[in-house]
Amino acid sequence: MHEFVCKFVYLGEKEFGECIDVDNGKIIVKFRDKFYAVPMDKVERVERDRVILREFDKRKAEKDGTKWIEEKSKPVTLEELKKYGFED
């Protein structure tokens, strides 16, 4: 799982985004302000610093990525920020 996280993701030879998580058999790719949940069977290969994907259904992956962000993301409170040393 960790072999995918923090690697650049390519669709063929074109850079597509960055892998930020693996969840339920999908890699989560952030591209600009969108998130895509791409099935693992679309991973063609993993190299030292990048993940290469085969073509996939972008609409479904974006829909699943939006669902992932809604389920996994939560706002951070000011108290939590202070706890981690982020003060005014």
C-alpha positions as CSV (number, residue, x, y, z in Angstrom):
1,M,0.0,0.0,0.0
2,H,2.7,2.5,1.0
3,E,4.5,1.9,-2.2
4,F,1.9,4.1,-4.0
5,V,1.6,7.0,-1.6
6,C,3.4,10.3,-2.4
7,K,4.3,9.2,-5.9
8,F,3.4,11.0,-9.1
9,V,0.8,9.3,-11.2
10,Y,0.9,9.1,-14.9
11,L,-1.7,8.2,-17.4
12,G,0.5,6.6,-20.0
13,E,3.3,9.1,-20.4
14,K,1.4,12.2,-19.3
15,E,1.5,13.3,-15.7
16,F,-2.0,13.0,-14.1
17,G,-1.6,13.8,-10.4
18,E,-0.2,12.5,-7.1
19,C,-1.2,9.4,-5.2
20,I,-2.3,10.4,-1.7
21,D,-3.9,7.2,-0.3
22,V,-4.9,3.7,-1.1
23,D,-8.5,2.8,0.0
24,N,-10.7,-0.2,-0.7
25,G,-8.7,-1.5,-3.6
26,K,-8.3,2.0,-5.2
27,I,-5.5,4.5,-5.4
28,I,-6.6,8.0,-4.5
29,V,-5.1,10.5,-6.9
30,K,-5.2,14.3,-6.3
31,F,-5.1,16.3,-9.5
32,R,-5.5,20.1,-9.0
33,D,-8.7,20.5,-7.0
34,K,-10.1,17.1,-7.9
35,F,-9.8,13.6,-6.4
36,Y,-10.0,10.4,-8.3
37,A,-10.4,6.9,-6.9
38,V,-8.8,4.6,-9.5
39,P,-9.2,0.8,-9.3
40,M,-5.9,-1.0,-8.6
41,D,-6.4,-3.1,-11.7
42,K,-5.7,0.0,-13.7
43,V,-2.2,0.3,-12.3
44,E,0.1,-0.8,-15.2
45,R,3.3,-0.6,-13.1
46,V,5.0,1.1,-10.2
47,E,8.4,2.7,-10.6
48,R,10.7,4.2,-8.1
49,D,9.0,7.6,-8.1
50,R,5.9,7.2,-10.1
51,V,2.8,5.1,-10.8
52,I,1.7,4.4,-14.4
53,L,-2.0,3.9,-15.1
54,R,-3.9,2.4,-18.0
55,E,-7.0,4.2,-19.3
56,F,-9.9,4.2,-16.8
57,D,-13.4,5.6,-16.5
58,K,-12.6,9.2,-15.3
59,R,-16.2,10.1,-14.5
60,K,-16.6,7.1,-12.2
61,A,-13.2,7.6,-10.7
62,E,-14.0,11.3,-10.0
63,K,-17.4,10.3,-8.5
64,D,-15.7,7.7,-6.3
65,G,-12.9,10.2,-5.4
66,T,-15.5,12.8,-4.3
67,K,-17.2,10.1,-2.1
68,W,-13.8,9.3,-0.6
69,I,-13.0,12.9,0.3
70,E,-16.5,13.3,1.8
71,E,-16.0,10.2,4.0
72,K,-12.3,10.5,4.9
73,S,-11.8,14.3,5.1
74,K,-12.8,16.3,8.1
75,P,-12.1,19.9,9.0
76,V,-9.4,20.6,11.5
77,T,-10.3,22.8,14.5
78,L,-8.2,25.6,15.8
79,E,-7.6,23.6,19.0
80,E,-6.2,20.7,16.9
81,L,-4.0,23.1,15.0
82,K,-2.6,24.5,18.3
83,K,-2.1,21.0,19.6
84,Y,0.2,20.3,16.7
85,G,2.1,23.6,17.1
86,F,0.4,25.8,14.6
87,E,-0.4,29.0,16.4
88,D,-1.3,32.4,15.1
